[in-house]
Amino acid sequence: MAIMDGCEAKHKTPVLEERVCPMCGETVELFTRRGRVLEDTVCDCGYIFKAEEQLSAPQAKKKEA
Ligand SMILES: [Zn+2]
């Protein structure tokens, strides 16, 4: 339940968000900022929600598929 406390602060403050694990269907709480997962979060089943924070560093390489 997000507290509507001004929209500007929301852009910088990590938000505790619930995501459904695609492996086991459990609801996992993880921290996001602007809809992106801030840090790797492990579900009880072992599934890892990978951090999705935007890469701003120029040396960051794109993912190799
Ligand atoms: Zn799971």
N, CA, C, O and the ligand as a Tripos MOL2 file, in Angstrom:
@<TRIPOS>MOLECULE
protein
  261   259    66     0     0
PROTEIN
NO_CHARGES

@<TRIPOS>ATOM
      1 N           0.8460   -1.1880    0.0000 N.3       1 MET1
      2 CA          0.0000    0.0000    0.0000 C.3       1 MET1
      3 C           0.8890    1.2470    0.0000 C.2       1 MET1
      4 O           1.5560    1.5520    0.9880 O.2       1 MET1
      5 N           0.8820    1.9160   -1.0600 N.am      2 ALA2
      6 CA          1.7310    3.0940   -1.1710 C.3       2 ALA2
      7 C           1.0560    4.2750   -0.4960 C.2       2 ALA2
      8 O          -0.1490    4.4980   -0.6170 O.2       2 ALA2
      9 N           1.8700    5.0060    0.2060 N.am      3 ILE3
     10 CA          1.3440    6.2080    0.8420 C.3       3 ILE3
     11 C           1.5410    7.3770   -0.1190 C.2       3 ILE3
     12 O           2.6690    7.6970   -0.4960 O.2       3 ILE3
     13 N           0.4790    7.9850   -0.4970 N.am      4 MET4
     14 CA          0.5790    9.1260   -1.3980 C.3       4 MET4
     15 C           1.0890   10.3290   -0.6130 C.2       4 MET4
     16 O           0.3370   11.0110    0.0830 O.2       4 MET4
     17 N           2.3490   10.5570   -0.7440 N.am      5 ASP5
     18 CA          2.9720   11.5790    0.0870 C.3       5 ASP5
     19 C           3.7580   12.5450   -0.7780 C.2       5 ASP5
     20 O           4.8720   12.9390   -0.4340 O.2       5 ASP5
     21 N           3.1830   12.9140   -1.8780 N.am      6 GLY6
     22 CA          3.9040   13.7820   -2.8110 C.3       6 GLY6
     23 C           4.6200   12.9140   -3.8180 C.2       6 GLY6
     24 O           5.2100   11.8960   -3.4580 O.2       6 GLY6
     25 N           4.5730   13.3060   -5.0740 N.am      7 CYS7
     26 CA          5.1270   12.4470   -6.1020 C.3       7 CYS7
     27 C           6.6110   12.6650   -6.3390 C.2       7 CYS7
     28 O           7.2660   11.8150   -6.9420 O.2       7 CYS7
     29 N           7.1500   13.7670   -5.8850 N.am      8 GLU8
     30 CA          8.5650   14.0080   -6.1440 C.3       8 GLU8
     31 C           9.4510   13.1070   -5.3180 C.2       8 GLU8
     32 O          10.4290   12.5560   -5.8230 O.2       8 GLU8
     33 N           9.1140   12.9530   -4.0500 N.am      9 ALA9
     34 CA          9.9140   12.1070   -3.1730 C.3       9 ALA9
     35 C           9.8840   10.6600   -3.6590 C.2       9 ALA9
     36 O          10.8400    9.9120   -3.4530 O.2       9 ALA9
     37 N           8.8230   10.2810   -4.2810 N.am     10 LYS10
     38 CA          8.6520    8.9070   -4.7210 C.3      10 LYS10
     39 C           9.7030    8.5200   -5.7570 C.2      10 LYS10
     40 O          10.0570    7.3470   -5.8800 O.2      10 LYS10
     41 N          10.1910    9.4860   -6.4860 N.am     11 HIS11
     42 CA         11.1670    9.1880   -7.5340 C.3      11 HIS11
     43 C          12.5240    8.8030   -6.9810 C.2      11 HIS11
     44 O          13.3010    8.1250   -7.6530 O.2      11 HIS11
     45 N          12.8150    9.2290   -5.7650 N.am     12 LYS12
     46 CA         14.1400    8.9840   -5.2140 C.3      12 LYS12
     47 C          14.1360    7.9750   -4.0840 C.2      12 LYS12
     48 O          15.1740    7.4170   -3.7280 O.2      12 LYS12
     49 N          12.9740    7.7490   -3.5310 N.am     13 THR13
     50 CA         12.9020    6.8650   -2.3800 C.3      13 THR13
     51 C          12.5320    5.4520   -2.8110 C.2      13 THR13
     52 O          11.5710    5.2550   -3.5550 O.2      13 THR13
     53 N          13.2890    4.4780   -2.3470 N.am     14 PRO14
     54 CA         12.9240    3.0970   -2.6420 C.3      14 PRO14
     55 C          11.5380    2.7760   -2.0910 C.2      14 PRO14
     56 O          11.1650    3.2070   -0.9990 O.2      14 PRO14
     57 N          10.8010    2.0220   -2.8620 N.am     15 VAL15
     58 CA          9.4370    1.6710   -2.4790 C.3      15 VAL15
     59 C           9.3520    0.1710   -2.2790 C.2      15 VAL15
     60 O           9.8370   -0.6070   -3.1000 O.2      15 VAL15
     61 N           8.7350   -0.2210   -1.1920 N.am     16 LEU16
     62 CA          8.5310   -1.6490   -0.9690 C.3      16 LEU16
     63 C           7.3470   -2.0970   -1.8140 C.2      16 LEU16
     64 O           6.2240   -1.6200   -1.6500 O.2      16 LEU16
     65 N           7.6250   -3.0190   -2.7150 N.am     17 GLU17
     66 CA          6.6090   -3.4090   -3.6890 C.3      17 GLU17
     67 C           6.4380   -4.9250   -3.6620 C.2      17 GLU17
     68 O           7.3680   -5.6650   -3.3420 O.2      17 GLU17
     69 N           5.2450   -5.3640   -4.0000 N.am     18 GLU18
     70 CA          5.0100   -6.8020   -4.0220 C.3      18 GLU18
     71 C           5.0550   -7.2980   -5.4580 C.2      18 GLU18
     72 O           4.4400   -6.7210   -6.3540 O.2      18 GLU18
     73 N           5.7940   -8.3770   -5.6550 N.am     19 ARG19
     74 CA          5.8710   -9.0020   -6.9660 C.3      19 ARG19
     75 C           5.5190  -10.4710   -6.7910 C.2      19 ARG19
     76 O           5.8140  -11.0850   -5.7660 O.2      19 ARG19
     77 N           4.8890  -11.0090   -7.8050 N.am     20 VAL20
     78 CA          4.5440  -12.4230   -7.7570 C.3      20 VAL20
     79 C           5.6670  -13.2290   -8.3980 C.2      20 VAL20
     80 O           6.0770  -12.9590   -9.5260 O.2      20 VAL20
     81 N           6.1490  -14.2050   -7.6750 N.am     21 CYS21
     82 CA          7.2180  -15.0580   -8.1680 C.3      21 CYS21
     83 C           6.7030  -15.9230   -9.3170 C.2      21 CYS21
     84 O           5.6860  -16.6030   -9.1790 O.2      21 CYS21
     85 N           7.4090  -15.8970  -10.4540 N.am     22 PRO22
     86 CA          6.9890  -16.6950  -11.6050 C.3      22 PRO22
     87 C           7.2510  -18.1870  -11.4060 C.2      22 PRO22
     88 O           6.7240  -19.0200  -12.1420 O.2      22 PRO22
     89 N           8.0550  -18.5100  -10.4220 N.am     23 MET23
     90 CA          8.3930  -19.9090  -10.1770 C.3      23 MET23
     91 C           7.3540  -20.5950   -9.3000 C.2      23 MET23
     92 O           6.8600  -21.6710   -9.6370 O.2      23 MET23
     93 N           7.0250  -19.9650   -8.1720 N.am     24 CYS24
     94 CA          6.1620  -20.6280   -7.1950 C.3      24 CYS24
     95 C           4.8590  -19.8860   -6.9490 C.2      24 CYS24
     96 O           3.9580  -20.4120   -6.2960 O.2      24 CYS24
     97 N           4.7530  -18.6650   -7.4680 N.am     25 GLY25
     98 CA          3.5040  -17.9240   -7.3290 C.3      25 GLY25
     99 C           3.3650  -17.1840   -6.0170 C.2      25 GLY25
    100 O           2.3500  -16.5350   -5.7620 O.2      25 GLY25
    101 N           4.3810  -17.2840   -5.1890 N.am     26 GLU26
    102 CA          4.3360  -16.5640   -3.9210 C.3      26 GLU26
    103 C           4.5050  -15.0630   -4.1550 C.2      26 GLU26
    104 O           5.1060  -14.6370   -5.1410 O.2      26 GLU26
    105 N           3.9730  -14.2880   -3.2470 N.am     27 THR27
    106 CA          4.1800  -12.8490   -3.3170 C.3      27 THR27
    107 C           5.4560  -12.4940   -2.5570 C.2      27 THR27
    108 O           5.6270  -12.8520   -1.3910 O.2      27 THR27
    109 N           6.3300  -11.7930   -3.2350 N.am     28 VAL28
    110 CA          7.6140  -11.4200   -2.6420 C.3      28 VAL28
    111 C           7.6830   -9.9070   -2.5330 C.2      28 VAL28
    112 O           7.3280   -9.1790   -3.4600 O.2      28 VAL28
    113 N           8.1450   -9.4560   -1.3860 N.am     29 GLU29
    114 CA          8.3050   -8.0210   -1.2170 C.3      29 GLU29
    115 C           9.7240   -7.6310   -1.5770 C.2      29 GLU29
    116 O          10.6880   -8.2240   -1.0930 O.2      29 GLU29
    117 N           9.8400   -6.6350   -2.4240 N.am     30 LEU30
    118 CA         11.1730   -6.1750   -2.7790 C.3      30 LEU30
    119 C          11.1570   -4.6620   -2.9610 C.2      30 LEU30
    120 O          10.1070   -4.0410   -3.1250 O.2      30 LEU30
    121 N          12.3480   -4.0980   -2.9270 N.am     31 PHE31
    122 CA         12.4400   -2.6480   -3.0300 C.3      31 PHE31
    123 C          12.6060   -2.2380   -4.4820 C.2      31 PHE31
    124 O          13.4250   -2.7850   -5.2210 O.2      31 PHE31
    125 N          11.8050   -1.2620   -4.8620 N.am     32 THR32
    126 CA         11.8940   -0.7390   -6.2190 C.3      32 THR32
    127 C          12.0200    0.7720   -6.1680 C.2      32 THR32
    128 O          11.7160    1.4160   -5.1640 O.2      32 THR32
    129 N          12.4720    1.3040   -7.2690 N.am     33 ARG33
    130 CA         12.4700    2.7500   -7.4130 C.3      33 ARG33
    131 C          12.0300    3.0260   -8.8330 C.2      33 ARG33
    132 O          12.6470    2.5650   -9.7940 O.2      33 ARG33
    133 N          10.9800    3.7650   -8.9490 N.am     34 ARG34
    134 CA         10.3740    4.0530  -10.2520 C.3      34 ARG34
    135 C          10.0840    2.7690  -11.0260 C.2      34 ARG34
    136 O          10.2710    2.6860  -12.2400 O.2      34 ARG34
    137 N           9.6280    1.7860  -10.2820 N.am     35 GLY35
    138 CA          9.1870    0.5580  -10.9260 C.3      35 GLY35
    139 C          10.2920   -0.4430  -11.2240 C.2      35 GLY35
    140 O          10.0260   -1.5130  -11.7730 O.2      35 GLY35
    141 N          11.5340   -0.1080  -10.8670 N.am     36 ARG36
    142 CA         12.6390   -1.0190  -11.1370 C.3      36 ARG36
    143 C          13.1430   -1.6270   -9.8410 C.2      36 ARG36
    144 O          13.2330   -0.9630   -8.8080 O.2      36 ARG36
    145 N          13.4650   -2.8950   -9.9260 N.am     37 VAL37
    146 CA         13.9740   -3.5850   -8.7490 C.3      37 VAL37
    147 C          15.3550   -3.0340   -8.3950 C.2      37 VAL37
    148 O          16.2440   -2.9430   -9.2410 O.2      37 VAL37
    149 N          15.5050   -2.6730   -7.1300 N.am     38 LEU38
    150 CA         16.7530   -2.0330   -6.7110 C.3      38 LEU38
    151 C          17.8810   -3.0280   -6.4770 C.2      38 LEU38
    152 O          19.0320   -2.7650   -6.8260 O.2      38 LEU38
    153 N          17.5520   -4.1540   -5.8940 N.am     39 GLU39
    154 CA         18.6020   -5.1130   -5.5990 C.3      39 GLU39
    155 C          18.0700   -6.5300   -5.7480 C.2      39 GLU39
    156 O          16.8700   -6.7810   -5.6370 O.2      39 GLU39
    157 N          18.9970   -7.4460   -6.0020 N.am     40 ASP40
    158 CA         18.5850   -8.8330   -6.1590 C.3      40 ASP40
    159 C          17.8300   -9.2950   -4.9100 C.2      40 ASP40
    160 O          18.2880   -9.1160   -3.7820 O.2      40 ASP40
    161 N          16.6790   -9.8850   -5.1430 N.am     41 THR41
    162 CA         15.8590  -10.3640   -4.0350 C.3      41 THR41
    163 C          15.5300  -11.8310   -4.2920 C.2      41 THR41
    164 O          15.0300  -12.1970   -5.3560 O.2      41 THR41
    165 N          15.8180  -12.6480   -3.3050 N.am     42 VAL42
    166 CA         15.6310  -14.0830   -3.4730 C.3      42 VAL42
    167 C          14.3150  -14.5290   -2.8470 C.2      42 VAL42
    168 O          14.0130  -14.2190   -1.6950 O.2      42 VAL42
    169 N          13.5530  -15.2550   -3.6300 N.am     43 CYS43
    170 CA         12.3070  -15.8250   -3.1360 C.3      43 CYS43
    171 C          12.6200  -17.0610   -2.2950 C.2      43 CYS43
    172 O          13.7200  -17.6100   -2.3680 O.2      43 CYS43
    173 N          11.6500  -17.4890   -1.5020 N.am     44 ASP44
    174 CA         11.8360  -18.6840   -0.6770 C.3      44 ASP44
    175 C          12.1380  -19.9110   -1.5170 C.2      44 ASP44
    176 O          12.7860  -20.8460   -1.0460 O.2      44 ASP44
    177 N          11.6760  -19.9140   -2.7480 N.am     45 CYS45
    178 CA         11.8710  -21.0780   -3.6020 C.3      45 CYS45
    179 C          13.2300  -21.0470   -4.2930 C.2      45 CYS45
    180 O          13.6380  -22.0190   -4.9290 O.2      45 CYS45
    181 N          13.9180  -19.9290   -4.1620 N.am     46 GLY46
    182 CA         15.2400  -19.8350   -4.7580 C.3      46 GLY46
    183 C          15.2800  -18.9640   -5.9920 C.2      46 GLY46
    184 O          16.3550  -18.6510   -6.5040 O.2      46 GLY46
    185 N          14.1060  -18.5690   -6.4740 N.am     47 TYR47
    186 CA         14.0790  -17.6900   -7.6320 C.3      47 TYR47
    187 C          14.6320  -16.3140   -7.2560 C.2      47 TYR47
    188 O          14.3530  -15.7930   -6.1770 O.2      47 TYR47
    189 N          15.4070  -15.7470   -8.1510 N.am     48 ILE48
    190 CA         16.0040  -14.4490   -7.8690 C.3      48 ILE48
    191 C          15.3790  -13.3700   -8.7490 C.2      48 ILE48
    192 O          15.4000  -13.4530   -9.9770 O.2      48 ILE48
    193 N          14.8270  -12.3640   -8.0890 N.am     49 PHE49
    194 CA         14.3820  -11.1740   -8.8160 C.3      49 PHE49
    195 C          15.6130  -10.3110   -9.0310 C.2      49 PHE49
    196 O          16.1680   -9.7480   -8.0870 O.2      49 PHE49
    197 N          16.0220  -10.2170  -10.2650 N.am     50 LYS50
    198 CA         17.2410   -9.4900  -10.5580 C.3      50 LYS50
    199 C          17.0360   -7.9840  -10.4460 C.2      50 LYS50
    200 O          15.9820   -7.4490  -10.7920 O.2      50 LYS50
    201 N          18.0610   -7.3310   -9.9610 N.am     51 ALA51
    202 CA         18.0190   -5.8780   -9.8730 C.3      51 ALA51
    203 C          17.8830   -5.3000  -11.2750 C.2      51 ALA51
    204 O          18.5220   -5.7570  -12.2220 O.2      51 ALA51
    205 N          17.0390   -4.2880  -11.3810 N.am     52 GLU52
    206 CA         16.7640   -3.6930  -12.6920 C.3      52 GLU52
    207 C          17.0960   -2.2140  -12.7150 C.2      52 GLU52
    208 O          16.6470   -1.4760  -13.5920 O.2      52 GLU52
    209 N          17.8690   -1.8000  -11.7660 N.am     53 GLU53
    210 CA         18.1440   -0.3660  -11.6950 C.3      53 GLU53
    211 C          18.8020    0.1110  -12.9810 C.2      53 GLU53
    212 O          19.6580   -0.5590  -13.5580 O.2      53 GLU53
    213 N          18.3790    1.2730  -13.4020 N.am     54 GLN54
    214 CA         18.9100    1.8300  -14.6450 C.3      54 GLN54
    215 C          20.4070    2.0360  -14.5580 C.2      54 GLN54
    216 O          20.9240    2.5480  -13.5650 O.2      54 GLN54
    217 N          21.0870    1.6340  -15.5980 N.am     55 LEU55
    218 CA         22.5220    1.8020  -15.6400 C.3      55 LEU55
    219 C          22.8460    3.1660  -16.2270 C.2      55 LEU55
    220 O          22.4630    3.4960  -17.3490 O.2      55 LEU55
    221 N          23.5500    3.9280  -15.4470 N.am     56 SER56
    222 CA         23.8930    5.2620  -15.9310 C.3      56 SER56
    223 C          25.3690    5.3440  -16.2820 C.2      56 SER56
    224 O          25.7980    6.2580  -16.9870 O.2      56 SER56
    225 N          26.1450    4.3850  -15.7880 N.am     57 ALA57
    226 CA         27.5740    4.4050  -16.0750 C.3      57 ALA57
    227 C          27.8110    4.0930  -17.5500 C.2      57 ALA57
    228 O          27.2620    3.1220  -18.0700 O.2      57 ALA57
    229 N          28.6060    4.8890  -18.2180 N.am     58 PRO58
    230 CA         28.8460    4.7110  -19.6490 C.3      58 PRO58
    231 C          29.6040    3.4270  -19.9660 C.2      58 PRO58
    232 O          29.5160    2.9070  -21.0780 O.2      58 PRO58
    233 N          30.3510    2.9170  -18.9840 N.am     59 GLN59
    234 CA         31.1090    1.6990  -19.2830 C.3      59 GLN59
    235 C          30.2680    0.4420  -19.1420 C.2      59 GLN59
    236 O          30.7300   -0.6590  -19.4400 O.2      59 GLN59
    237 N          29.0320    0.6070  -18.6870 N.am     60 ALA60
    238 CA         28.1700   -0.5530  -18.5420 C.3      60 ALA60
    239 C          27.8530   -1.1370  -19.9080 C.2      60 ALA60
    240 O          27.3530   -0.4490  -20.7980 O.2      60 ALA60
    241 N          28.1520   -2.4080  -20.0520 N.am     61 LYS61
    242 CA         27.8920   -3.0400  -21.3410 C.3      61 LYS61
    243 C          26.4600   -3.5360  -21.4140 C.2      61 LYS61
    244 O          25.8260   -3.8160  -20.3970 O.2      61 LYS61
    245 N          25.9820   -3.6370  -22.5950 N.am     62 LYS62
    246 CA         24.6520   -4.2010  -22.7790 C.3      62 LYS62
    247 C          24.7050   -5.7000  -22.5360 C.2      62 LYS62
    248 O          25.7370   -6.3490  -22.7010 O.2      62 LYS62
    249 N          23.5590   -6.2190  -22.1390 N.am     63 LYS63
    250 CA         23.4920   -7.6560  -21.9040 C.3      63 LYS63
    251 C          23.7590   -8.4040  -23.1930 C.2      63 LYS63
    252 O          23.2720   -8.0370  -24.2620 O.2      63 LYS63
    253 N          24.5320   -9.4450  -23.0690 N.am     64 GLU64
    254 CA         24.7660  -10.2750  -24.2430 C.3      64 GLU64
    255 C          23.7540  -11.4030  -24.2540 C.2      64 GLU64
    256 O          23.6650  -12.1870  -23.3080 O.2      64 GLU64
    257 N          23.0090  -11.4740  -25.3100 N.am     65 ALA65
    258 CA         22.0100  -12.5170  -25.4270 C.3      65 ALA65
    259 C          22.6900  -13.7350  -26.0110 C.2      65 ALA65
    260 O          22.0460  -14.7660  -26.2090 O.2      65 ALA65
    261 ZN          9.2600  -18.3360   -5.5370 Zn       66 ZN66
@<TRIPOS>BOND
     1     1     2 1
     2     2     3 1
     3     3     4 2
     4     3     5 am
     5     5     6 1
     6     6     7 1
     7     7     8 2
     8     7     9 am
     9     9    10 1
    10    10    11 1
    11    11    12 2
    12    11    13 am
    13    13    14 1
    14    14    15 1
    15    15    16 2
    16    15    17 am
    17    17    18 1
    18    18    19 1
    19    19    20 2
    20    19    21 am
    21    21    22 1
    22    22    23 1
    23    23    24 2
    24    23    25 am
    25    25    26 1
    26    26    27 1
    27    27    28 2
    28    27    29 am
    29    29    30 1
    30    30    31 1
    31    31    32 2
    32    31    33 am
    33    33    34 1
    34    34    35 1
    35    35    36 2
    36    35    37 am
    37    37    38 1
    38    38    39 1
    39    39    40 2
    40    39    41 am
    41    41    42 1
    42    42    43 1
    43    43    44 2
    44    43    45 am
    45    45    46 1
    46    46    47 1
    47    47    48 2
    48    47    49 am
    49    49    50 1
    50    50    51 1
    51    51    52 2
    52    51    53 am
    53    53    54 1
    54    54    55 1
    55    55    56 2
    56    55    57 am
    57    57    58 1
    58    58    59 1
    59    59    60 2
    60    59    61 am
    61    61    62 1
    62    62    63 1
    63    63    64 2
    64    63    65 am
    65    65    66 1
    66    66    67 1
    67    67    68 2
    68    67    69 am
    69    69    70 1
    70    70    71 1
    71    71    72 2
    72    71    73 am
    73    73    74 1
    74    74    75 1
    75    75    76 2
    76    75    77 am
    77    77    78 1
    78    78    79 1
    79    79    80 2
    80    79    81 am
    81    81    82 1
    82    82    83 1
    83    83    84 2
    84    83    85 am
    85    85    86 1
    86    86    87 1
    87    87    88 2
    88    87    89 am
    89    89    90 1
    90    90    91 1
    91    91    92 2
    92    91    93 am
    93    93    94 1
    94    94    95 1
    95    95    96 2
    96    95    97 am
    97    97    98 1
    98    98    99 1
    99    99   100 2
   100    99   101 am
   101   101   102 1
   102   102   103 1
   103   103   104 2
   104   103   105 am
   105   105   106 1
   106   106   107 1
   107   107   108 2
   108   107   109 am
   109   109   110 1
   110   110   111 1
   111   111   112 2
   112   111   113 am
   113   113   114 1
   114   114   115 1
   115   115   116 2
   116   115   117 am
   117   117   118 1
   118   118   119 1
   119   119   120 2
   120   119   121 am
   121   121   122 1
   122   122   123 1
   123   123   124 2
   124   123   125 am
   125   125   126 1
   126   126   127 1
   127   127   128 2
   128   127   129 am
   129   129   130 1
   130   130   131 1
   131   131   132 2
   132   131   133 am
   133   133   134 1
   134   134   135 1
   135   135   136 2
   136   135   137 am
   137   137   138 1
   138   138   139 1
   139   139   140 2
   140   139   141 am
   141   141   142 1
   142   142   143 1
   143   143   144 2
   144   143   145 am
   145   145   146 1
   146   146   147 1
   147   147   148 2
   148   147   149 am
   149   149   150 1
   150   150   151 1
   151   151   152 2
   152   151   153 am
   153   153   154 1
   154   154   155 1
   155   155   156 2
   156   155   157 am
   157   157   158 1
   158   158   159 1
   159   159   160 2
   160   159   161 am
   161   161   162 1
   162   162   163 1
   163   163   164 2
   164   163   165 am
   165   165   166 1
   166   166   167 1
   167   167   168 2
   168   167   169 am
   169   169   170 1
   170   170   171 1
   171   171   172 2
   172   171   173 am
   173   173   174 1
   174   174   175 1
   175   175   176 2
   176   175   177 am
   177   177   178 1
   178   178   179 1
   179   179   180 2
   180   179   181 am
   181   181   182 1
   182   182   183 1
   183   183   184 2
   184   183   185 am
   185   185   186 1
   186   186   187 1
   187   187   188 2
   188   187   189 am
   189   189   190 1
   190   190   191 1
   191   191   192 2
   192   191   193 am
   193   193   194 1
   194   194   195 1
   195   195   196 2
   196   195   197 am
   197   197   198 1
   198   198   199 1
   199   199   200 2
   200   199   201 am
   201   201   202 1
   202   202   203 1
   203   203   204 2
   204   203   205 am
   205   205   206 1
   206   206   207 1
   207   207   208 2
   208   207   209 am
   209   209   210 1
   210   210   211 1
   211   211   212 2
   212   211   213 am
   213   213   214 1
   214   214   215 1
   215   215   216 2
   216   215   217 am
   217   217   218 1
   218   218   219 1
   219   219   220 2
   220   219   221 am
   221   221   222 1
   222   222   223 1
   223   223   224 2
   224   223   225 am
   225   225   226 1
   226   226   227 1
   227   227   228 2
   228   227   229 am
   229   229   230 1
   230   230   231 1
   231   231   232 2
   232   231   233 am
   233   233   234 1
   234   234   235 1
   235   235   236 2
   236   235   237 am
   237   237   238 1
   238   238   239 1
   239   239   240 2
   240   239   241 am
   241   241   242 1
   242   242   243 1
   243   243   244 2
   244   243   245 am
   245   245   246 1
   246   246   247 1
   247   247   248 2
   248   247   249 am
   249   249   250 1
   250   250   251 1
   251   251   252 2
   252   251   253 am
   253   253   254 1
   254   254   255 1
   255   255   256 2
   256   255   257 am
   257   257   258 1
   258   258   259 1
   259   259   260 2
@<TRIPOS>SUBSTRUCTURE
     1 MET1         2 RESIDUE 1 A MET
     2 ALA2         6 RESIDUE 1 A ALA
     3 ILE3        10 RESIDUE 1 A ILE
     4 MET4        14 RESIDUE 1 A MET
     5 ASP5        18 RESIDUE 1 A ASP
     6 GLY6        22 RESIDUE 1 A GLY
     7 CYS7        26 RESIDUE 1 A CYS
     8 GLU8        30 RESIDUE 1 A GLU
     9 ALA9        34 RESIDUE 1 A ALA
    10 LYS10       38 RESIDUE 1 A LYS
    11 HIS11       42 RESIDUE 1 A HIS
    12 LYS12       46 RESIDUE 1 A LYS
    13 THR13       50 RESIDUE 1 A THR
    14 PRO14       54 RESIDUE 1 A PRO
    15 VAL15       58 RESIDUE 1 A VAL
    16 LEU16       62 RESIDUE 1 A LEU
    17 GLU17       66 RESIDUE 1 A GLU
    18 GLU18       70 RESIDUE 1 A GLU
    19 ARG19       74 RESIDUE 1 A ARG
    20 VAL20       78 RESIDUE 1 A VAL
    21 CYS21       82 RESIDUE 1 A CYS
    22 PRO22       86 RESIDUE 1 A PRO
    23 MET23       90 RESIDUE 1 A MET
    24 CYS24       94 RESIDUE 1 A CYS
    25 GLY25       98 RESIDUE 1 A GLY
    26 GLU26      102 RESIDUE 1 A GLU
    27 THR27      106 RESIDUE 1 A THR
    28 VAL28      110 RESIDUE 1 A VAL
    29 GLU29      114 RESIDUE 1 A GLU
    30 LEU30      118 RESIDUE 1 A LEU
    31 PHE31      122 RESIDUE 1 A PHE
    32 THR32      126 RESIDUE 1 A THR
    33 ARG33      130 RESIDUE 1 A ARG
    34 ARG34      134 RESIDUE 1 A ARG
    35 GLY35      138 RESIDUE 1 A GLY
    36 ARG36      142 RESIDUE 1 A ARG
    37 VAL37      146 RESIDUE 1 A VAL
    38 LEU38      150 RESIDUE 1 A LEU
    39 GLU39      154 RESIDUE 1 A GLU
    40 ASP40      158 RESIDUE 1 A ASP
    41 THR41      162 RESIDUE 1 A THR
    42 VAL42      166 RESIDUE 1 A VAL
    43 CYS43      170 RESIDUE 1 A CYS
    44 ASP44      174 RESIDUE 1 A ASP
    45 CYS45      178 RESIDUE 1 A CYS
    46 GLY46      182 RESIDUE 1 A GLY
    47 TYR47      186 RESIDUE 1 A TYR
    48 ILE48      190 RESIDUE 1 A ILE
    49 PHE49      194 RESIDUE 1 A PHE
    50 LYS50      198 RESIDUE 1 A LYS
    51 ALA51      202 RESIDUE 1 A ALA
    52 GLU52      206 RESIDUE 1 A GLU
    53 GLU53      210 RESIDUE 1 A GLU
    54 GLN54      214 RESIDUE 1 A GLN
    55 LEU55      218 RESIDUE 1 A LEU
    56 SER56      222 RESIDUE 1 A SER
    57 ALA57      226 RESIDUE 1 A ALA
    58 PRO58      230 RESIDUE 1 A PRO
    59 GLN59      234 RESIDUE 1 A GLN
    60 ALA60      238 RESIDUE 1 A ALA
    61 LYS61      242 RESIDUE 1 A LYS
    62 LYS62      246 RESIDUE 1 A LYS
    63 LYS63      250 RESIDUE 1 A LYS
    64 GLU64      254 RESIDUE 1 A GLU
    65 ALA65      258 RESIDUE 1 A ALA
    66 ZN66       261 GROUP 0 **** ****
